[in-house]
Amino acid sequence: METATLTELLRRHWGHEGFRPRQEDIVRAILAGRDVAVIMPTGGGKSLCYQLPAVALGRTCVVVSPLIALMQDQALHMERANIPSAFLNSTLDWPEQLSIRRRAESGQLRLLYLSPERLVRDDTLEWLRRLDLSFFAIDEAHCISEWGHEFRPEYRQLRVLREAFPEKPIAAFTASATRQVRHDILHQLGLRDPARFVVSFHRPNLRYLSRECTSRDQPALLLRALTSYPEGNVIVYAGTIKSVEETAEWLRGKGVPAVAYHGKMETAQRQANQDRWMSGECRVLVGTLAFGLGINKPDVRAVIHLAMPKSVEQYYQEAGRAGRDGQPADCALLWQKRDRALLAHFIQEIEDANERERAWQRYHAMRRYAESERCRHRAICLHFGETPKWEACGMCDACGSEPGWLHAALPAASEPKPRRKEKKGRAAKTEISGEIDSAARERLRAWRLRLAVEDGVPAYVILHDRTIDDICRARPSTSGELLSVPGMGPKRVERFGAQILSLLR
């Protein structure tokens, strides 16, 4: 198909003037009848990669989707774009299902969304054989792998598609899959010489940060964060349904318009809350993992986690809902020690020994990310098997970039982050109190980042954040005073002392 024709379809139905990276290549591979495996970060435009070929081929594409809410949202979105689409699931009564079946049988539909459970039923497979199908698209394909962070046993049964429809291409899509999971996807679906597309996991417009909190200072940090984003929407992820409801209520009590979203809410209320957030009427949505799959909201300026996720894959997928418009956005992980204990407890409850071991591996990888002082963008890329050419990204807390709200003075009612105990002996360095000189702090962080980039090392190797904060509290004017600051040993003072003192003047 001519590029001009594809571009015209893109403009007519999606309002885009051009493709994002790799989209056209993926579309053309599907149009050529190849099996396809696509690993593309959240916000990269995965859905369009199977929606556009479905329109161009003029036949029905069956889309496998894991969540009822997700398939409903996507089908509705396609209908609004004048692309005939529908879904079949248990929420529809029989007359509604019959109407959709007739539309499919008459060749009217371009996209038909089904759950894996319904798709693999014998009666569904027999019915699909009577339709004029173009190809199958498997969304959230990582669910098929036992090594994935959201393994769903029903996805394992999708291999029947290769047996039942040997001539139909299969396209698998996911935003988060390690090399091991990617290999498993190809094997479990029986993909034949697939065209493989792995788009970079690096999202340079996102600023990642991780901070251990106490139960008292976490709410204060959250409130300061939300008031620092005057424009755009914010997603706050909480660990439990109870926490979602309590956090949303607490924020409203503090004057922050916030709505809750979780799987146990009545469908109408959940949809109403989502609509208020999508329209911008309510800027903050507090949700569980049930929120976000398939949501196309480009102007999310921050995603804030109040609990440690179960895996790096889960965190990457959820945090990736920020900054889809390509503009700067923050991804803040505000975790507590109790998160680790809670996750460990749930893992111990897993009966299957193999699954328990895989859960432990995901847990330790997530802990390493949360507790690390190394570049977070680099850590994420390495986790997914991508080796960046840089050491310091300049867009995470470890590399010297943090939002101002993270270090503003906490309210008196909040419990400050515990500091190191005073050391004893001749070289004792005492805890430093006082206000932080924010202007000096910014100068020091900019200087540190420049040195880190020049030396090709993480920013913390030059100076740790705590050391910079203590310097800005102490305001030393001599090398001797600088030496008394925790973290400033003789070698650091010898190497950096003159530069630091000049930046403080």
C-alpha positions, -999 to 999 in steps of 0.1 A, spaced: 0 0 0 13 35 -9 26 56 19 3 84 8 -27 61 13 -16 51 48 -9 88 57 -44 97 45 -60 70 67 -38 82 96 -50 118 91 -87 109 85 -92 86 115 -65 97 140 -58 133 131 -21 127 129 1 141 101 28 114 104 39 82 121 58 79 154 91 59 153 87 24 139 49 26 136 49 26 98 74 -3 97 51 -24 120 20 -15 100 37 -25 67 49 -58 82 13 -67 92 0 -56 58 25 -79 42 10 -108 61 38 -115 85 36 -125 122 48 -96 143 61 -92 178 62 -55 191 78 -43 223 69 -6 225 69 16 256 37 30 270 27 60 250 46 49 219 14 42 199 11 4 200 -27 3 194 -25 23 161 -1 -4 148 -29 -29 146 -59 -6 142 -45 11 110 -39 -23 92 -73 -34 102 -88 -4 84 -65 -7 54 -72 -44 49 -110 -38 50 -117 -70 70 -122 -79 106 -92 -79 130 -98 -98 163 -81 -81 192 -74 -100 224 -77 -78 254 -73 -88 291 -97 -64 307 -134 -57 301 -130 -20 308 -100 -18 284 -118 -34 254 -149 -12 261 -128 20 261 -109 11 229 -140 0 210 -158 32 219 -127 53 209 -126 36 175 -163 41 169 -158 78 176 -130 78 150 -155 63 124 -139 29 125 -166 2 130 -157 -16 162 -173 -37 189 -166 -60 218 -182 -92 231 -181 -99 268 -203 -108 298 -215 -72 303 -237 -74 272 -272 -90 272 -281 -115 245 -298 -90 221 -267 -68 222 -244 -98 215 -266 -109 187 -265 -75 171 -227 -75 172 -225 -110 158 -246 -99 129 -224 -69 122 -193 -92 122 -209 -118 100 -219 -92 74 -183 -79 73 -191 -45 88 -166 -46 117 -130 -37 114 -121 -44 150 -137 -70 173 -124 -71 209 -126 -104 228 -112 -116 261 -89 -147 259 -114 -167 279 -141 -162 254 -119 -165 223 -106 -200 231 -141 -214 236 -150 -240 210 -182 -222 200 -163 -189 196 -136 -205 174 -162 -222 153 -181 -189 148 -149 -170 140 -141 -195 112 -172 -183 94 -159 -147 94 -137 -129 69 -108 -122 93 -76 -103 85 -54 -111 114 -53 -115 152 -38 -88 175 -27 -99 210 -26 -69 233 -7 -71 266 11 -101 253 34 -104 283 4 -119 301 12 -152 282 45 -157 300 50 -172 334 81 -150 336 60 -119 331 47 -96 358 10 -102 350 9 -138 340 -27 -149 332 -32 -187 327 -60 -181 301 -35 -163 278 -16 -197 276 -45 -211 257 -41 -186 229 -17 -210 212 -49 -226 198 -51 -197 174 -21 -210 154 -38 -244 152 -73 -232 144 -62 -204 120 -28 -215 105 -31 -191 76 -39 -160 97 -11 -137 109 -7 -130 146 6 -97 159 17 -96 196 21 -63 214 34 -54 249 49 -23 266 70 -42 291 88 -75 284 123 -86 294 143 -107 269 132 -139 287 95 -128 284 99 -118 247 113 -153 239 84 -169 258 58 -148 239 72 -161 205 72 -197 217 38 -198 234 20 -181 204 38 -202 179 49 -171 158 65 -181 125 96 -161 115 80 -129 131 91 -94 123 105 -82 156 103 -46 167 119 -35 200 115 2 205 139 18 230 128 17 266 143 51 272 117 79 278 140 110 279 112 134 288 103 115 320 121 124 353 123 94 376 128 97 413 126 73 443 123 84 479 119 63 511 92 79 533 77 75 567 40 71 572 39 107 584 59 125 558 45 107 528 12 126 528 30 159 531 52 151 502 22 141 481 4 173 489 34 194 481 39 175 448 3 179 437 3 217 444 35 220 423 18 208 391 -7 236 384 -14 224 349 -20 189 334 -34 158 351 -18 137 378 -22 99 385 -16 87 421 -12 50 425 -20 35 459 -14 -1 470 -48 -11 481 -85 -2 475 -87 11 511 -57 33 505 -71 46 473 -104 57 489 -87 72 520 -61 91 499 -87 106 476 -109 116 505 -79 132 524 -69 151 493 -104 165 488 -103 176 525 -71 195 517 -87 213 488 -73 191 460 -100 180 436 -94 142 434 -114 112 424 -109 75 432 -108 46 407 -106 9 415 -121 -24 404 -146 -28 433 -164 4 424 -198 4 407 -192 5 369 -212 37 365 -193 55 393 -159 43 381 -167 55 345 -180 89 358 -148 94 378 -127 85 348 -146 109 326 -142 137 351 -105 131 351 -102 127 313 -121 159 307 -99 179 331 -128 187 354 -109 168 382 -71 170 379 -60 142 402 -70 105 400 -61 81 428 -62 46 415 -50 10 417 -34 -10 388 -70 -13 374 -66 22 361 -46 32 331 -45 3 306 -55 17 272 -61 52 285 -48 78 260 -43 110 280 -13 129 267 -10 157 292 -3 137 324 23 158 341 31 134 370 26 98 381 31 93 418 33 59 435 25 57 472 36 20 474 63 -1 459 50 -20 428 56 -58 425 80 -55 397 101 -31 375 78 -41 346 47 -30 365 63 3 376 76 11 341 42 5 326 23 26 352 49 54 353 49 55 315 14 69 315 31 103 322 43 126 295 28 110 264 27 144 247 65 144 248 67 172 273 86 169 306 68 149 333 77 134 367 75 98 379 78 97 416 81 66 437 74 75 474 77 41 491 79 30 528 97 2 545 65 -16 552 59 -20 514 88 -44 513 74 -65 542 39 -65 526 52 -77 492 74 -103 509 43 -116 528 23 -120 496 51 -138 479 54 -163 508 17 -170 503 23 -183 467 19 -220 468 36 -229 435 74 -230 442 84 -219 406 60 -190 406 72 -180 441 108 -180 429 99 -158 399 80 -134 422 111 -132 445 133 -123 414 108 -95 404 107 -83 441 145 -80 444 148 -63 410 122 -37 421 140 -32 454 173 -26 436 156 0 415 139 18 444 170 18 467 197 24 441 217 56 438 226 50 402 209 64 371 173 52 370 168 56 332 199 34 328 186 9 353 153 5 335 169 1 301 193 -26 315 164 -44 331 148 -48 297 180 -59 280 189 -25 264 224 -11 271 225 27 269 256 45 257 254 70 285 260 67 323 243 98 335 209 108 321 203 142 338 167 133 342 165 114 375 173 120 411 204 99 410 218 121 382 211 154 399 176 163 387 149 166 413 117 187 417 117 214 442 89 199 462 110 170 472 132 191 494 110 219 507 107 220 544 82 195 557 53 208 579 58 207 616 34 178 619 54 157 596 82 134 607 114 142 590 135 116 572 158 99 597 194 112 595 226 94 602 237 92 638 265 114 650 299 96 647 323 94 676 360 100 677 384 126 665 368 131 631 332 133 644 307 150 620 275 161 636 240 163 622 235 196 604 202 214 609 188 246 594 172 259 563 185 249 529 197 277 506 177 266 476 196 289 451 230 275 462 215 240 460 205 245 424 240 259 415 257 229 432 234 204 415 240 219 381 278 219 387 276 183 399 257 172 368 282 189 345 311 171 362 293 138 361 286 140 324 322 151 317 336 122 338 310 96 326 300 87 361 267 88 380 261 121 398 262 106 433 299 96 427 307 133 427 284 143 456 254 126 472 221 146 475 223 145 513 258 160 512 247 188 489 218 195 513 241 196 543 265 219 525 236 243 517 225 242 554 260 247 569 271 274 544 309 267 550 333 295 540 366 276 545 380 242 537 381 233 573 344 241 577 336 221 545 355 191 559 331 190 589 301 183 566 290 147 565 301 131 532 330 155 526 362 136 532 398 150 527 400 138 491 367 154 481 376 186 498 410 186 480 394 179 446 362 199 448 365 222 478 375 254 459 348 250 434 321 243 460 331 273 481 331 296 451 295 284 443 284 293 478 296 329 477 
